[in-house]
Amino acid sequence: MASIKDKLLTGLVGPVIISHRYGKTYIRSKPSKVKNPRTPGQMKQRGKFKAASRFVSLNLDELIRPYWNPEARRNSMSGQNLFCKLNTHAFDSEGYLNIKRLKFTTGNLGEVNNLWLEMAGDTTIRFIWNNNSRDKKTSEENQFKLFGMNLDLAVKELPCDAIRENESFVLDFKKYAFSYLFCFFWNPQLQLASNSEWIDCT
């Protein structure tokens, strides 16, 4: 059944389906028969996709919209779709996450190179990296972003004012209790992220 939203006709109209995406209208034929395979492999894949989609819904405002949407738009996608495309394999059919396979962010800004950590006190930890950005002109604008994630898979951005050229950032982890920390660089002018690094806090 078709519906009208924002003065646009959307949905099934007779033998065709009308949809709208990024300001463009698409019309396609209604398939004569919809395949719905329920093989063990297909059901397993659906479970993985469902788990990835759940992660997206938990973290839309904190992670997906601000950091995935800009990269997705460059690929004519939504942030939700790009995340699921790159991360479905990181979940199993029961919804459990393989943290080593998770792409927390994606982009070609330049990774957090040669990251290492050291204790800076009883409850503080120092993140240290090399400022070897490939693009020296924009490296000063690259912000060091830090997120925490618990076993419930909800993420939280932690206050951080470090930039790439600082080459270090000190965090008082007494204030926080996360199972994992993720860090990456973000360029606000280019709306571009680096790939992320993760730290096991368990």
PAMIMAR-299825 format. One line per 10 residues: their letters; for each residue x, y, z of C-alpha. Coordinates in steps of 0.1 Angstrom, whole numbers, plus 5000, padded with zeros to 4 digits. Example, Ala and Ser with C-alpha at 12.3 -4.5 7.8 and 13.67 -1.06 7.14 Angstrom:
BEGIN
as	5123:4955:5078 | 5137:4989:5071
This chain:
BEGIN
masikdkllt	5000:5000:5000 | 5013:5034:4991 | 5014:5064:5015 | 5020:5102:5011 | 5046:5118:5033 | 5060:5153:5028 | 5039:5155:4996 | 5057:5125:4982 | 5040:5093:4971 | 5059:5062:4985
glvgpviish	5053:5025:4985 | 5034:5000:4963 | 5013:5014:4935 | 4999:4986:4914 | 5028:4967:4898 | 5055:4992:4908 | 5072:5003:4940 | 5081:5040:4945 | 5109:5051:4969 | 5129:5082:4976
rygktyirsk	5165:5085:4987 | 5188:5115:4990 | 5164:5137:4970 | 5160:5112:4942 | 5129:5092:4933 | 5132:5055:4923 | 5105:5034:4906 | 5110:4996:4903 | 5088:4967:4894 | 5072:4947:4921
pskvknprtp	5089:4913:4922 | 5065:4885:4910 | 5077:4862:4938 | 5096:4871:4969 | 5122:4845:4979 | 5125:4839:5016 | 5151:4812:5021 | 5153:4797:5055 | 5184:4776:5052 | 5206:4774:5083
gqmkqrgkfk	5232:4796:5067 | 5207:4823:5058 | 5191:4822:5092 | 5225:4826:5108 | 5233:4856:5086 | 5199:4872:5095 | 5208:4868:5132 | 5241:4886:5126 | 5225:4914:5108 | 5199:4917:5135
aasrfvslnl	5226:4920:5161 | 5244:4947:5141 | 5212:4966:5136 | 5206:4965:5174 | 5240:4980:5180 | 5231:5008:5156 | 5198:5015:5173 | 5216:5017:5207 | 5242:5041:5194 | 5225:5063:5168
delirpywnp	5230:5097:5185 | 5264:5090:5202 | 5282:5073:5173 | 5263:5066:5141 | 5249:5100:5132 | 5279:5122:5141 | 5307:5099:5129 | 5293:5073:5104 | 5268:5094:5085 | 5294:5118:5069
earrnsmsgq	5314:5089:5056 | 5283:5071:5044 | 5271:5101:5025 | 5303:5100:5004 | 5292:5065:4994 | 5255:5074:4988 | 5245:5054:5019 | 5231:5060:5053 | 5254:5056:5084 | 5232:5027:5096
nlfcklntha	5236:5008:5063 | 5274:5014:5061 | 5279:5003:5097 | 5259:4971:5091 | 5277:4964:5058 | 5311:4966:5074 | 5303:4950:5108 | 5277:4923:5103 | 5306:4898:5104 | 5317:4910:5138
fdsegylnik	5285:4896:5154 | 5274:4860:5157 | 5238:4848:5152 | 5231:4850:5189 | 5241:4887:5191 | 5275:4883:5207 | 5302:4907:5195 | 5337:4897:5185 | 5354:4929:5197 | 5385:4922:5175
rlkfttgnlg	5365:4923:5143 | 5344:4955:5151 | 5351:4985:5130 | 5341:5012:5155 | 5348:5039:5129 | 5359:5039:5092 | 5377:5065:5071 | 5411:5073:5056 | 5422:5101:5079 | 5451:5081:5091
evnnlwlema	5451:5057:5120 | 5462:5062:5156 | 5497:5051:5147 | 5519:5033:5172 | 5495:5037:5201 | 5506:5026:5235 | 5495:5031:5271 | 5513:5037:5304 | 5502:5043:5340 | 5504:5079:5349
gdttirfiwn	5493:5075:5385 | 5472:5051:5406 | 5440:5058:5387 | 5452:5075:5355 | 5463:5062:5322 | 5482:5080:5294 | 5475:5074:5258 | 5505:5080:5236 | 5508:5080:5198 | 5531:5092:5170
nnsrdkktse	5520:5123:5151 | 5528:5108:5117 | 5497:5120:5099 | 5501:5118:5061 | 5484:5152:5057 | 5505:5176:5078 | 5483:5206:5068 | 5452:5192:5085 | 5468:5172:5113 | 5465:5200:5138
enqfklfgmn	5428:5199:5134 | 5425:5162:5140 | 5409:5157:5173 | 5416:5127:5195 | 5383:5110:5202 | 5378:5085:5230 | 5347:5063:5237 | 5339:5037:5263 | 5317:5007:5258 | 5303:4982:5283
ldlavkelpc	5291:4946:5277 | 5256:4960:5270 | 5272:4974:5238 | 5261:5010:5245 | 5289:5035:5239 | 5296:5068:5255 | 5320:5095:5243 | 5344:5107:5269 | 5354:5143:5274 | 5387:5148:5256
dairenesfv	5404:5180:5243 | 5435:5164:5228 | 5445:5168:5192 | 5468:5148:5170 | 5499:5169:5175 | 5498:5166:5213 | 5509:5130:5210 | 5494:5121:5244 | 5463:5122:5265 | 5458:5114:5302
ldfkkyafsy	5425:5098:5314 | 5414:5094:5350 | 5397:5060:5347 | 5385:5062:5383 | 5356:5083:5370 | 5346:5056:5345 | 5339:5019:5344 | 5340:5006:5309 | 5348:4972:5295 | 5364:4986:5264
lfcffwnpql	5379:5019:5252 | 5380:5030:5216 | 5400:5059:5202 | 5403:5074:5167 | 5411:5108:5151 | 5384:5131:5138 | 5387:5161:5115 | 5357:5183:5121 | 5363:5204:5090 | 5366:5175:5066
qlasnsewid	5340:5154:5085 | 5364:5125:5082 | 5375:5098:5107 | 5403:5075:5110 | 5400:5038:5117 | 5398:5030:5154 | 5419:5013:5180 | 5405:4995:5210 | 5417:4987:5245 | 5405:4959:5267
ct	5397:4972:5302 | 5384:4939:5317
